Amino acid sequence: MKPAATDTAGPFQHSQIIGLEHQHSVLYAEVIDIVKMRQVCWGRPLTLAVWPAGTSPHAGQLSPEPPVLYDLRQGADILLPVSLFRPALDTEIIPLLAQLQAETKNQQADAPIIAHRQLRNFIQQVCTAHPNDFRF
């Protein structure tokens, strides 16, 4: 039996849901692969959850208001440093995916454009906040 540290996927497994937190937002993505040589995660974004200012997106903390969800399931994949991500708990992601699915029925025509813009802004903020993680 191999120790967990020698696992070929690194800290995350294929198809695992992970989260990248920044300020009052969390980007949830599905792991496609880990590029071990560069320590980056190839991920497929699912949703960007943005909580109201003054509330926390941290797992296990309840917010009186649900987050605004941006549907990123039809967008492009991302490559970001593994060090920025954490595993997403089932108890945090399942309600968000259910909310996202329910909101899909009433989605406006420009929703994908708005979601892409929100993702781009979020990633720019993360890059600015964590410049050392982007030195390869």
The 8 nearest C-alpha neighbors of each residue, nearest first, counted from 0:
[[1, 2, 3, 5, 6, 4, 7, 8],
 [2, 0, 3, 5, 6, 4, 7, 9],
 [1, 3, 4, 5, 0, 6, 7, 9],
 [2, 4, 6, 5, 1, 9, 10, 7],
 [5, 3, 2, 6, 9, 10, 1, 7],
 [6, 4, 3, 2, 7, 1, 9, 8],
 [5, 7, 3, 4, 8, 9, 2, 1],
 [8, 6, 9, 5, 35, 4, 33, 12],
 [9, 7, 12, 6, 33, 11, 10, 32],
 [10, 8, 11, 7, 6, 33, 35, 4],
 [9, 11, 8, 12, 4, 6, 81, 33],
 [12, 10, 9, 8, 15, 13, 30, 86],
 [11, 13, 15, 8, 14, 30, 10, 9],
 [12, 14, 30, 31, 15, 32, 11, 8],
 [15, 13, 30, 29, 31, 12, 16, 32],
 [16, 14, 30, 12, 13, 29, 17, 11],
 [17, 15, 29, 28, 87, 30, 14, 86],
 [18, 16, 86, 87, 28, 85, 27, 84],
 [17, 19, 27, 85, 84, 26, 87, 25],
 [18, 20, 84, 26, 25, 83, 85, 27],
 [21, 19, 25, 24, 18, 26, 22, 23],
 [20, 22, 24, 23, 25, 125, 19, 121],
 [21, 23, 24, 20, 55, 25, 56, 52],
 [24, 22, 50, 55, 56, 49, 21, 52],
 [25, 23, 49, 21, 48, 22, 20, 50],
 [24, 26, 20, 48, 19, 47, 18, 27],
 [25, 27, 47, 19, 18, 46, 48, 28],
 [28, 26, 18, 46, 45, 17, 44, 25],
 [29, 27, 44, 45, 43, 17, 16, 42],
 [28, 30, 16, 43, 14, 42, 15, 31],
 [31, 29, 42, 14, 13, 15, 32, 41],
 [30, 32, 42, 13, 41, 14, 29, 43],
 [33, 31, 41, 30, 13, 40, 34, 8],
 [32, 34, 40, 35, 8, 41, 39, 9],
 [35, 33, 39, 38, 36, 37, 40, 32],
 [34, 36, 38, 37, 33, 39, 9, 8],
 [35, 37, 34, 38, 39, 33, 135, 9],
 [36, 38, 35, 39, 34, 135, 80, 33],
 [39, 37, 35, 34, 36, 81, 80, 40],
 [40, 38, 80, 81, 79, 34, 37, 33],
 [39, 41, 33, 81, 79, 78, 42, 80],
 [42, 40, 78, 32, 31, 77, 33, 30],
 [41, 43, 30, 31, 77, 29, 76, 28],
 [42, 44, 76, 29, 28, 77, 45, 30],
 [45, 43, 28, 71, 46, 27, 72, 42],
 [46, 44, 72, 71, 28, 27, 70, 43],
 [47, 45, 70, 71, 69, 27, 44, 26],
 [46, 48, 26, 69, 68, 25, 27, 49],
 [47, 49, 68, 25, 24, 66, 67, 46],
 [50, 48, 24, 66, 67, 23, 47, 68],
 [49, 51, 66, 23, 24, 54, 56, 67],
 [52, 50, 54, 53, 49, 66, 23, 64],
 [53, 51, 54, 50, 23, 55, 49, 22],
 [52, 54, 51, 55, 23, 50, 62, 22],
 [55, 53, 52, 51, 62, 50, 56, 23],
 [54, 56, 57, 23, 53, 50, 60, 62],
 [55, 57, 23, 50, 24, 58, 54, 25],
 [58, 56, 55, 60, 59, 20, 61, 23],
 [59, 57, 60, 91, 56, 88, 87, 61],
 [58, 60, 57, 61, 91, 90, 56, 88],
 [61, 59, 58, 57, 62, 55, 56, 54],
 [60, 62, 59, 63, 55, 58, 56, 57],
 [61, 63, 64, 54, 60, 65, 55, 56],
 [62, 64, 61, 65, 54, 51, 66, 50],
 [65, 63, 62, 66, 51, 50, 61, 54],
 [66, 64, 67, 62, 63, 50, 51, 49],
 [67, 65, 50, 49, 48, 68, 64, 51],
 [66, 68, 49, 48, 50, 65, 69, 47],
 [69, 67, 48, 47, 66, 46, 70, 49],
 [68, 70, 114, 47, 46, 71, 48, 67],
 [69, 71, 46, 72, 114, 68, 45, 99],
 [72, 70, 45, 46, 74, 73, 44, 69],
 [71, 73, 45, 74, 70, 44, 46, 43],
 [72, 74, 71, 75, 70, 111, 45, 44],
 [75, 73, 71, 72, 76, 115, 44, 111],
 [74, 76, 77, 73, 43, 44, 71, 72],
 [75, 77, 43, 42, 44, 74, 41, 78],
 [76, 78, 42, 41, 79, 43, 75, 44],
 [77, 79, 41, 40, 39, 42, 80, 76],
 [78, 80, 39, 40, 77, 81, 41, 83],
 [81, 79, 39, 82, 83, 40, 38, 132],
 [82, 80, 39, 40, 83, 84, 38, 79],
 [81, 83, 80, 84, 132, 38, 85, 39],
 [84, 82, 81, 80, 19, 85, 79, 132],
 [85, 83, 19, 18, 82, 81, 17, 86],
 [84, 86, 18, 17, 87, 19, 83, 82],
 [85, 87, 17, 18, 88, 16, 84, 11],
 [88, 86, 17, 18, 16, 85, 89, 92],
 [87, 89, 90, 91, 92, 86, 58, 16],
 [88, 90, 92, 91, 93, 87, 94, 16],
 [91, 89, 88, 92, 93, 94, 59, 58],
 [90, 92, 88, 89, 93, 58, 94, 95],
 [91, 93, 95, 89, 94, 90, 96, 88],
 [92, 94, 96, 95, 89, 91, 90, 97],
 [95, 93, 97, 96, 92, 98, 91, 90],
 [96, 94, 98, 92, 97, 93, 99, 91],
 [95, 97, 99, 93, 98, 94, 100, 92],
 [96, 98, 94, 100, 95, 99, 93, 101],
 [99, 97, 95, 101, 96, 100, 94, 102],
 [100, 98, 96, 102, 97, 101, 95, 103],
 [99, 101, 97, 103, 98, 102, 96, 104],
 [102, 100, 98, 99, 103, 104, 97, 105],
 [101, 103, 99, 104, 100, 105, 98, 106],
 [104, 102, 106, 100, 105, 101, 99, 70],
 [103, 105, 102, 106, 101, 100, 107, 99],
 [106, 104, 103, 102, 107, 101, 108, 100],
 [107, 105, 103, 104, 102, 110, 108, 109],
 [106, 108, 110, 109, 105, 111, 103, 104],
 [107, 109, 110, 106, 111, 112, 105, 113],
 [108, 110, 112, 107, 111, 113, 106, 114],
 [109, 111, 113, 107, 112, 108, 114, 106],
 [112, 110, 114, 113, 109, 115, 70, 71],
 [113, 111, 115, 109, 114, 110, 116, 108],
 [112, 114, 116, 110, 111, 115, 117, 109],
 [115, 113, 111, 69, 117, 116, 112, 110],
 [116, 114, 118, 112, 117, 113, 111, 119],
 [115, 117, 113, 119, 114, 118, 120, 112],
 [118, 116, 114, 120, 115, 119, 121, 113],
 [119, 117, 121, 115, 116, 120, 122, 114],
 [118, 120, 116, 122, 121, 117, 115, 123],
 [121, 119, 123, 117, 118, 122, 116, 124],
 [120, 122, 118, 124, 123, 119, 117, 125],
 [123, 121, 125, 119, 124, 120, 126, 118],
 [122, 124, 120, 126, 125, 121, 127, 119],
 [125, 123, 127, 121, 122, 126, 128, 120],
 [124, 126, 122, 128, 127, 123, 129, 121],
 [127, 125, 123, 129, 124, 128, 130, 122],
 [126, 128, 124, 125, 129, 130, 123, 122],
 [127, 129, 125, 126, 124, 130, 123, 21],
 [128, 130, 126, 131, 127, 132, 125, 133],
 [131, 129, 132, 133, 126, 127, 128, 134],
 [132, 130, 133, 134, 129, 126, 128, 135],
 [131, 133, 130, 129, 134, 80, 82, 83],
 [134, 132, 131, 130, 135, 80, 126, 129],
 [135, 133, 131, 132, 130, 80, 129, 37],
 [134, 133, 37, 132, 131, 38, 80, 39]]
